[in-house]
Amino acid sequence: MEDLVGELERSYRETEERRSDPSVYNDHREAADVGRRLKELQGPYELAKEWRQVTADLAAARADNELKELVPDLEERAAALEEELKLALVEIDPADRKDVIVEIRQGVGGDEAALWAADIFRMLTRYAERRGFTVEQLETSGNESGGFKEVVFAVKGDGAYSIFKWEAGTHRVQRVPETESQGRIHTSTATVAVMPEAEEVEVEIDPNDLKIDVYRSTGPGGQSVNTTDSAVRVTHVPTGIVVAMQDEKSQLQNKTKALRVLRARLFELERERQQTEQAEARRSQIGSGQRAEKIRTYNYPENRLTDHRVHLTVHRLDKILEGELDEFTEALAAEDRRRALETSTA
């Protein structure tokens, strides 16, 4: 533990010195990176300072007969701090700092599933706003019931991916649809995909790999809503990934948005490939995050939400749907760190 704390203290000092370096200060991107790194180290560094103080007090108590009665409590605190430090120093996903692109699609359940997709969209955008992030809507495909077949949006802010990655998967709802005259509970689903938004320098797209089609935008019932061919469909030929955008009136704006989403999908595809190669077991710790995986059940009659990955159930669904998801985010992140620590020390 002494070596671990010593290494942490050295890293913290070196990062502080780098922040004061004029060459770093004058480079905005590097200064931002150093600032983020210092912020990451701050929590563990404070724990390390407390651990040093507690271990010093423990040594003093063991050496002084008048303080012997303090030894058990100090030993317990020292052990707890060691565990907290190990968890705090688990290597984080480099993508955690990034903005994200979120795709929500209706799943099983027809119109009710489309309405549920719209409810998930509202819940996640409210959560983003509560966390101080900015939401940018990229594409919507509605249906005649007022729900969404698909909605795509970006969440911008430092650490957005570290928060929203836990929302990826299948969200299942149990409720009585407004159109249900017999009062029967129906089960519907919506799927959520969450991808780190990639910079152009991180994912280079060869224009020769793209097939671009333009067409007229259509509304929920299929009717044309635009007299010009402003909608854009981009196909990445090597992977077969297709992205369509029609919300903007300009063909160029729709193409720009489509390329952003394509870049994020390609970045996530490569991340998944690397993770599969490097640590298949690691990816399955809390869940793969794949769209087909049922991650939560939202039960309206019981005002209940259950997260199946951490077996956490709360009876305040009404609050959750207003974006109060912090308890689940924290539980999932803590479980992920704990599992990662188990893997690294196995």
One Martini backbone bead per residue (centre of mass of N, CA, C, O) as a GRO file, in nm:
protein
  346
    1MET     BB    1   0.056   0.064  -0.018
    2GLU     BB    2   0.293   0.256  -0.011
    3ASP     BB    3   0.354   0.247  -0.316
    4LEU     BB    4   0.080   0.347  -0.416
    5VAL     BB    5   0.085   0.621  -0.268
    6GLY     BB    6   0.355   0.723  -0.380
    7GLU     BB    7   0.266   0.724  -0.680
    8LEU     BB    8   0.030   0.916  -0.647
    9GLU     BB    9   0.190   1.160  -0.535
   10ARG     BB   10   0.371   1.191  -0.782
   11SER     BB   11   0.149   1.237  -0.993
   12TYR     BB   12   0.029   1.488  -0.862
   13ARG     BB   13   0.280   1.667  -0.866
   14GLU     BB   14   0.339   1.651  -1.172
   15THR     BB   15   0.065   1.769  -1.263
   16GLU     BB   16   0.094   2.040  -1.119
   17GLU     BB   17   0.353   2.124  -1.268
   18ARG     BB   18   0.232   2.116  -1.554
   19ARG     BB   19   0.018   2.336  -1.510
   20SER     BB   20   0.259   2.560  -1.460
   21ASP     BB   21   0.347   2.529  -1.740
   22PRO     BB   22   0.364   2.745  -2.001
   23SER     BB   23   0.334   2.540  -2.240
   24VAL     BB   24   0.063   2.430  -2.128
   25TYR     BB   25  -0.102   2.690  -2.076
   26ASN     BB   26  -0.084   2.772  -2.400
   27ASP     BB   27  -0.228   2.487  -2.435
   28HIS     BB   28  -0.550   2.420  -2.430
   29ARG     BB   29  -0.565   2.112  -2.461
   30GLU     BB   30  -0.347   2.034  -2.254
   31ALA     BB   31  -0.467   2.190  -2.016
   32ALA     BB   32  -0.729   2.027  -2.007
   33ASP     BB   33  -0.600   1.750  -1.959
   34VAL     BB   34  -0.456   1.824  -1.695
   35GLY     BB   35  -0.708   1.913  -1.541
   36ARG     BB   36  -0.850   1.638  -1.554
   37ARG     BB   37  -0.628   1.473  -1.417
   38LEU     BB   38  -0.634   1.628  -1.149
   39LYS     BB   39  -0.930   1.564  -1.086
   40GLU     BB   40  -0.891   1.254  -1.074
   41LEU     BB   41  -0.664   1.269  -0.835
   42GLN     BB   42  -0.792   1.419  -0.595
   43GLY     BB   43  -0.948   1.200  -0.442
   44PRO     BB   44  -0.714   0.994  -0.394
   45TYR     BB   45  -0.526   1.201  -0.255
   46GLU     BB   46  -0.707   1.252  -0.006
   47LEU     BB   47  -0.706   0.956   0.085
   48ALA     BB   48  -0.398   0.935   0.122
   49LYS     BB   49  -0.373   1.146   0.344
   50GLU     BB   50  -0.557   1.000   0.544
   51TRP     BB   51  -0.398   0.736   0.555
   52ARG     BB   52  -0.139   0.854   0.672
   53GLN     BB   53  -0.266   0.962   0.932
   54VAL     BB   54  -0.386   0.693   1.038
   55THR     BB   55  -0.119   0.527   1.040
   56ALA     BB   56   0.023   0.715   1.238
   57ASP     BB   57  -0.183   0.686   1.468
   58LEU     BB   58  -0.155   0.378   1.492
   59ALA     BB   59   0.142   0.368   1.569
   60ALA     BB   60   0.108   0.543   1.824
   61ALA     BB   61  -0.103   0.361   1.971
   62ARG     BB   62   0.078   0.102   1.984
   63ALA     BB   63   0.313   0.266   2.157
   64ASP     BB   64   0.066   0.353   2.357
   65ASN     BB   65  -0.100   0.251   2.631
   66GLU     BB   66  -0.316   0.493   2.644
   67LEU     BB   67  -0.403   0.421   2.317
   68LYS     BB   68  -0.498   0.121   2.268
   69GLU     BB   69  -0.816   0.162   2.236
   70LEU     BB   70  -0.779   0.287   1.932
   71VAL     BB   71  -0.682   0.059   1.740
   72PRO     BB   72  -0.937  -0.077   1.615
   73ASP     BB   73  -1.050   0.178   1.475
   74LEU     BB   74  -0.793   0.242   1.306
   75GLU     BB   75  -0.782  -0.026   1.154
   76GLU     BB   76  -1.056   0.001   1.018
   77ARG     BB   77  -0.999   0.268   0.870
   78ALA     BB   78  -0.749   0.178   0.711
   79ALA     BB   79  -0.889  -0.050   0.554
   80ALA     BB   80  -1.105   0.128   0.420
   81LEU     BB   81  -0.907   0.317   0.271
   82GLU     BB   82  -0.770   0.104   0.099
   83GLU     BB   83  -1.023   0.024  -0.056
   84GLU     BB   84  -1.091   0.305  -0.170
   85LEU     BB   85  -0.824   0.346  -0.321
   86LYS     BB   86  -0.838   0.107  -0.513
   87LEU     BB   87  -1.102   0.197  -0.648
   88ALA     BB   88  -1.005   0.490  -0.734
   89LEU     BB   89  -0.752   0.350  -0.917
   90VAL     BB   90  -0.909   0.248  -1.129
   91GLU     BB   91  -0.914   0.221  -1.447
   92ILE     BB   92  -1.028   0.422  -1.689
   93ASP     BB   93  -1.214   0.508  -1.946
   94PRO     BB   94  -1.117   0.714  -2.200
   95ALA     BB   95  -1.426   0.775  -2.293
   96ASP     BB   96  -1.560   0.916  -2.039
   97ARG     BB   97  -1.510   1.228  -2.136
   98LYS     BB   98  -1.708   1.217  -2.354
   99ASP     BB   99  -1.922   1.262  -2.568
  100VAL     BB  100  -2.258   1.173  -2.687
  101ILE     BB  101  -2.449   0.926  -2.867
  102VAL     BB  102  -2.804   0.875  -2.884
  103GLU     BB  103  -3.012   0.582  -2.941
  104ILE     BB  104  -3.367   0.550  -2.992
  105ARG     BB  105  -3.587   0.259  -3.004
  106GLN     BB  106  -3.835   0.087  -3.089
  107GLY     BB  107  -3.977  -0.209  -3.002
  108VAL     BB  108  -4.185  -0.398  -2.850
  109GLY     BB  109  -4.542  -0.278  -2.913
  110GLY     BB  110  -4.566  -0.063  -3.113
  111ASP     BB  111  -4.706   0.226  -3.025
  112GLU     BB  112  -4.622   0.188  -2.728
  113ALA     BB  113  -4.315   0.176  -2.792
  114ALA     BB  114  -4.300   0.463  -2.909
  115LEU     BB  115  -4.392   0.605  -2.648
  116TRP     BB  116  -4.162   0.490  -2.475
  117ALA     BB  117  -3.931   0.618  -2.633
  118ALA     BB  118  -4.023   0.906  -2.557
  119ASP     BB  119  -3.990   0.872  -2.249
  120ILE     BB  120  -3.688   0.808  -2.253
  121PHE     BB  121  -3.602   1.070  -2.382
  122ARG     BB  122  -3.702   1.254  -2.155
  123MET     BB  123  -3.542   1.128  -1.925
  124LEU     BB  124  -3.251   1.172  -2.046
  125THR     BB  125  -3.266   1.480  -2.093
  126ARG     BB  126  -3.322   1.552  -1.799
  127TYR     BB  127  -3.069   1.429  -1.686
  128ALA     BB  128  -2.871   1.601  -1.840
  129GLU     BB  129  -2.967   1.873  -1.722
  130ARG     BB  130  -2.915   1.802  -1.422
  131ARG     BB  131  -2.592   1.761  -1.493
  132GLY     BB  132  -2.517   2.006  -1.707
  133PHE     BB  133  -2.588   1.932  -1.987
  134THR     BB  134  -2.601   1.920  -2.342
  135VAL     BB  135  -2.863   1.912  -2.586
  136GLU     BB  136  -2.871   1.752  -2.921
  137GLN     BB  137  -3.073   1.723  -3.179
  138LEU     BB  138  -3.058   1.513  -3.477
  139GLU     BB  139  -3.303   1.283  -3.488
  140THR     BB  140  -3.641   1.209  -3.610
  141SER     BB  141  -3.892   0.933  -3.590
  142GLY     BB  142  -4.216   0.933  -3.617
  143ASN     BB  143  -4.552   0.875  -3.521
  144GLU     BB  144  -4.902   0.897  -3.510
  145SER     BB  145  -4.903   0.870  -3.176
  146GLY     BB  146  -4.632   1.051  -3.077
  147GLY     BB  147  -4.393   0.886  -3.117
  148PHE     BB  148  -4.092   0.680  -3.158
  149LYS     BB  149  -3.896   0.505  -3.368
  150GLU     BB  150  -3.666   0.738  -3.365
  151VAL     BB  151  -3.388   0.884  -3.169
  152VAL     BB  152  -3.129   1.139  -3.199
  153PHE     BB  153  -2.864   1.238  -2.965
  154ALA     BB  154  -2.667   1.477  -2.795
  155VAL     BB  155  -2.417   1.481  -2.528
  156LYS     BB  156  -2.267   1.760  -2.359
  157GLY     BB  157  -1.977   1.697  -2.160
  158ASP     BB  158  -1.783   1.631  -1.907
  159GLY     BB  159  -1.846   1.286  -1.877
  160ALA     BB  160  -2.094   1.173  -2.036
  161TYR     BB  161  -2.020   0.872  -2.082
  162SER     BB  162  -1.993   0.789  -1.776
  163ILE     BB  163  -2.312   0.820  -1.746
  164PHE     BB  164  -2.463   0.698  -2.023
  165LYS     BB  165  -2.358   0.399  -2.061
  166TRP     BB  166  -2.584   0.267  -1.862
  167GLU     BB  167  -2.832   0.299  -2.087
  168ALA     BB  168  -2.755   0.058  -2.242
  169GLY     BB  169  -3.032  -0.108  -2.388
  170THR     BB  170  -3.318  -0.266  -2.257
  171HIS     BB  171  -3.636  -0.110  -2.200
  172ARG     BB  172  -3.889  -0.214  -1.981
  173VAL     BB  173  -4.251  -0.198  -1.989
  174GLN     BB  174  -4.527  -0.182  -1.742
  175ARG     BB  175  -4.856  -0.107  -1.874
  176VAL     BB  176  -5.140   0.089  -1.940
  177PRO     BB  177  -5.266   0.176  -2.211
  178GLU     BB  178  -5.465   0.425  -2.338
  179THR     BB  179  -5.603   0.207  -2.552
  180GLU     BB  180  -5.690   0.029  -2.302
  181SER     BB  181  -6.013  -0.081  -2.208
  182GLN     BB  182  -5.944  -0.335  -1.993
  183GLY     BB  183  -5.677  -0.274  -1.814
  184ARG     BB  184  -5.427  -0.400  -1.938
  185ILE     BB  185  -5.112  -0.515  -1.915
  186HIS     BB  186  -4.827  -0.411  -2.091
  187THR     BB  187  -4.536  -0.507  -2.286
  188SER     BB  188  -4.255  -0.299  -2.357
  189THR     BB  189  -3.994  -0.160  -2.577
  190ALA     BB  190  -3.663  -0.004  -2.565
  191THR     BB  191  -3.373   0.103  -2.733
  192VAL     BB  192  -3.025   0.171  -2.633
  193ALA     BB  193  -2.760   0.370  -2.767
  194VAL     BB  194  -2.412   0.434  -2.664
  195MET     BB  195  -2.176   0.680  -2.793
  196PRO     BB  196  -1.888   0.801  -2.848
  197GLU     BB  197  -1.766   1.095  -2.961
  198ALA     BB  198  -1.581   1.142  -3.243
  199GLU     BB  199  -1.312   1.252  -3.378
  200GLU     BB  200  -1.170   1.303  -3.678
  201VAL     BB  201  -0.881   1.200  -3.583
  202GLU     BB  202  -0.996   0.910  -3.484
  203VAL     BB  203  -1.192   0.901  -3.754
  204GLU     BB  204  -1.128   0.804  -4.070
  205ILE     BB  205  -1.302   0.883  -4.373
  206ASP     BB  206  -1.340   0.744  -4.674
  207PRO     BB  207  -1.508   0.867  -4.938
  208ASN     BB  208  -1.495   0.590  -5.107
  209ASP     BB  209  -1.679   0.438  -4.869
  210LEU     BB  210  -1.921   0.615  -4.975
  211LYS     BB  211  -2.283   0.621  -4.990
  212ILE     BB  212  -2.489   0.881  -5.135
  213ASP     BB  213  -2.823   0.974  -5.060
  214VAL     BB  214  -3.104   1.155  -5.191
  215TYR     BB  215  -3.412   1.298  -5.044
  216ARG     BB  216  -3.725   1.332  -4.930
  217SER     BB  217  -3.888   1.427  -4.676
  218THR     BB  218  -4.075   1.264  -4.408
  219GLY     BB  219  -4.340   1.183  -4.231
  220PRO     BB  220  -4.513   0.969  -4.029
  221GLY     BB  221  -4.706   0.882  -4.295
  222GLY     BB  222  -4.500   0.946  -4.560
  223GLN     BB  223  -4.519   1.226  -4.624
  224SER     BB  224  -4.422   1.497  -4.775
  225VAL     BB  225  -4.217   1.791  -4.629
  226ASN     BB  226  -4.049   1.837  -4.901
  227THR     BB  227  -3.935   1.985  -5.217
  228THR     BB  228  -3.651   1.880  -5.146
  229ASP     BB  229  -3.334   1.701  -5.150
  230SER     BB  230  -3.233   1.695  -4.813
  231ALA     BB  231  -3.210   1.415  -4.758
  232VAL     BB  232  -2.976   1.173  -4.598
  233ARG     BB  233  -2.787   0.879  -4.707
  234VAL     BB  234  -2.535   0.690  -4.537
  235THR     BB  235  -2.297   0.449  -4.664
  236HIS     BB  236  -2.077   0.211  -4.525
  237VAL     BB  237  -1.949  -0.026  -4.713
  238PRO     BB  238  -1.754  -0.207  -4.532
  239THR     BB  239  -1.996  -0.231  -4.288
  240GLY     BB  240  -2.308  -0.131  -4.361
  241ILE     BB  241  -2.357   0.138  -4.246
  242VAL     BB  242  -2.656   0.335  -4.174
  243VAL     BB  243  -2.733   0.690  -4.224
  244ALA     BB  244  -3.015   0.904  -4.150
  245MET     BB  245  -3.112   1.245  -4.254
  246GLN     BB  246  -3.399   1.516  -4.219
  247ASP     BB  247  -3.436   1.769  -4.019
  248GLU     BB  248  -3.294   1.940  -4.211
  249LYS     BB  249  -3.304   2.168  -4.487
  250SER     BB  250  -3.010   2.089  -4.535
  251GLN     BB  251  -2.802   1.876  -4.690
  252LEU     BB  252  -2.538   1.948  -4.543
  253GLN     BB  253  -2.641   1.920  -4.250
  254ASN     BB  254  -2.728   1.623  -4.276
  255LYS     BB  255  -2.449   1.515  -4.353
  256THR     BB  256  -2.296   1.608  -4.101
  257LYS     BB  257  -2.464   1.444  -3.899
  258ALA     BB  258  -2.424   1.165  -4.025
  259LEU     BB  259  -2.111   1.161  -3.983
  260ARG     BB  260  -2.116   1.174  -3.676
  261VAL     BB  261  -2.264   0.906  -3.633
  262LEU     BB  262  -2.076   0.727  -3.796
  263ARG     BB  263  -1.821   0.783  -3.632
  264ALA     BB  264  -1.935   0.667  -3.366
  265ARG     BB  265  -1.991   0.378  -3.471
  266LEU     BB  266  -1.698   0.313  -3.556
  267PHE     BB  267  -1.569   0.362  -3.282
  268GLU     BB  268  -1.738   0.146  -3.130
  269LEU     BB  269  -1.657  -0.095  -3.304
  270GLU     BB  270  -1.354  -0.082  -3.228
  271ARG     BB  271  -1.385  -0.102  -2.923
  272GLU     BB  272  -1.522  -0.379  -2.920
  273ARG     BB  273  -1.294  -0.533  -3.057
  274GLN     BB  274  -1.077  -0.475  -2.842
  275GLN     BB  275  -1.231  -0.582  -2.593
  276THR     BB  276  -1.262  -0.870  -2.694
  277GLU     BB  277  -0.959  -0.931  -2.717
  278GLN     BB  278  -0.864  -0.838  -2.418
  279ALA     BB  279  -1.170  -0.861  -2.239
  280GLU     BB  280  -1.433  -1.049  -2.217
  281ALA     BB  281  -1.494  -1.059  -1.914
  282ARG     BB  282  -1.508  -0.752  -1.864
  283ARG     BB  283  -1.763  -0.692  -2.046
  284SER     BB  284  -1.953  -0.901  -1.854
  285GLN     BB  285  -1.989  -0.792  -1.572
  286ILE     BB  286  -2.261  -0.598  -1.607
  287GLY     BB  287  -2.261  -0.577  -1.918
  288SER     BB  288  -2.244  -0.515  -2.260
  289GLY     BB  289  -2.466  -0.296  -2.375
  290GLN     BB  290  -2.650  -0.422  -2.551
  291ARG     BB  291  -2.959  -0.390  -2.694
  292ALA     BB  292  -3.076  -0.687  -2.619
  293GLU     BB  293  -3.039  -0.612  -2.325
  294LYS     BB  294  -3.196  -0.636  -2.027
  295ILE     BB  295  -3.179  -0.378  -1.776
  296ARG     BB  296  -3.489  -0.279  -1.738
  297THR     BB  297  -3.784  -0.230  -1.521
  298TYR     BB  298  -4.101  -0.061  -1.572
  299ASN     BB  299  -4.353  -0.025  -1.315
  300TYR     BB  300  -4.642   0.146  -1.287
  301PRO     BB  301  -4.839   0.020  -1.072
  302GLU     BB  302  -4.570   0.011  -0.858
  303ASN     BB  303  -4.362   0.239  -0.894
  304ARG     BB  304  -4.123   0.064  -1.048
  305LEU     BB  305  -3.759   0.004  -1.047
  306THR     BB  306  -3.539  -0.231  -1.219
  307ASP     BB  307  -3.200  -0.329  -1.202
  308HIS     BB  308  -3.050  -0.622  -1.327
  309ARG     BB  309  -2.735  -0.572  -1.277
  310VAL     BB  310  -2.776  -0.473  -0.945
  311HIS     BB  311  -3.046  -0.536  -0.802
  312LEU     BB  312  -3.217  -0.259  -0.819
  313THR     BB  313  -3.493  -0.125  -0.619
  314VAL     BB  314  -3.753   0.120  -0.677
  315HIS     BB  315  -4.045   0.335  -0.550
  316ARG     BB  316  -3.995   0.603  -0.794
  317LEU     BB  317  -4.073   0.635  -1.101
  318ASP     BB  318  -4.168   0.929  -1.130
  319LYS     BB  319  -3.881   1.046  -1.072
  320ILE     BB  320  -3.715   0.898  -1.284
  321LEU     BB  321  -3.878   1.025  -1.534
  322GLU     BB  322  -3.740   1.315  -1.441
  323GLY     BB  323  -3.414   1.226  -1.405
  324GLU     BB  324  -3.357   1.041  -1.133
  325LEU     BB  325  -3.047   0.850  -1.183
  326ASP     BB  326  -2.805   0.854  -0.981
  327GLU     BB  327  -2.830   0.589  -0.817
  328PHE     BB  328  -2.770   0.405  -1.065
  329THR     BB  329  -2.505   0.517  -1.162
  330GLU     BB  330  -2.348   0.467  -0.894
  331ALA     BB  331  -2.396   0.160  -0.872
  332LEU     BB  332  -2.269   0.079  -1.146
  333ALA     BB  333  -1.990   0.208  -1.106
  334ALA     BB  334  -1.915   0.057  -0.844
  335GLU     BB  335  -1.939  -0.231  -0.961
  336ASP     BB  336  -1.729  -0.194  -1.184
  337ARG     BB  337  -1.488  -0.134  -0.996
  338ARG     BB  338  -1.501  -0.392  -0.831
  339ARG     BB  339  -1.460  -0.589  -1.069
  340ALA     BB  340  -1.195  -0.468  -1.171
  341LEU     BB  341  -1.038  -0.528  -0.912
  342GLU     BB  342  -1.072  -0.832  -0.918
  343THR     BB  343  -0.930  -0.871  -1.192
  344SER     BB  344  -0.651  -0.727  -1.118
  345THR     BB  345  -0.610  -0.934  -0.847
  346ALA     BB  346  -0.633  -1.239  -0.966
   0.00000   0.00000   0.00000
